[in-house]
Amino acid sequence: MASNEINHFQLEESEKKQVNLVLRTFRCLIADLCEQFNRGHPGYAVSSILHANLGSSAMGMAAIGVALWKYTMRYSHSNPNYFNRDRFVLSNGHRCLFQYTFLHLTGYSTITMDQLKSYHSGHTDSICPGHPEIEHDGIEVTTGPLGQGVANAVGFAMALKHLGTIYNRPGFPVVNNMTWCMIGDACLQEGVAMEAIQLAGCNKRERRRL
């Protein structure tokens, strides 16, 4: 269960304030964007249900996002395609406001405030559609069908470990990145996800986290 406050036992006082400011900013921004987008969405009957699900899920994952983008993942907003970056896969792609907003807050220049405001709109120049698309900086894979992202993440981990066996040398880990996959409970009800998890277990894919 997500807490309203991040665990502070290892943070300095100034950093506590900064982190909580990010959490409040993130949640308020998500609420504003969901309020602006008042149309239907496949799988939801009316926009009020949409708001309760898409917005609350993204807001509930706020502390997880701070833990990943601030303290855990290796990435560069100025060079988003550098090879040894960590990969983040959003398997429950309809929660994409979570990813878009953190890309904006961490400095990805293409995800501007105007782009966030174009979320799920009919604007032809929008790069914030209702599901993330690989063509844009910070998005590693297009997701939509539930569970697909789990298989994508396992594939990333397998491919990157294979490259590591080819190029890594003692003391020179050229390829040592991680793949992070955000999932929802419905992802785990899909065969593609369960089969991918079984494959990962059989092949001991240790550089992947769900």
Protein Blocks (a to p, Z undefined) as FASTA:
>chain_A
ZZfbdcfklccfklmmmmmmmmmmmmmmmmmmmmmmmcdcehiabfklmmmmmmmmmmmm
mmmmmmmmmmmmgcdfklmmbfkbccdddfblmlmmmmmmmmmmnopaklcfklmmmgoi
abfkbcbdfbdcfkbghiabdcfbehklmmmmmmmmmmmmmmmmmmpcghiafblcdcdd
dddfklmmpfklmmmmmmmmmnopakbcZZ
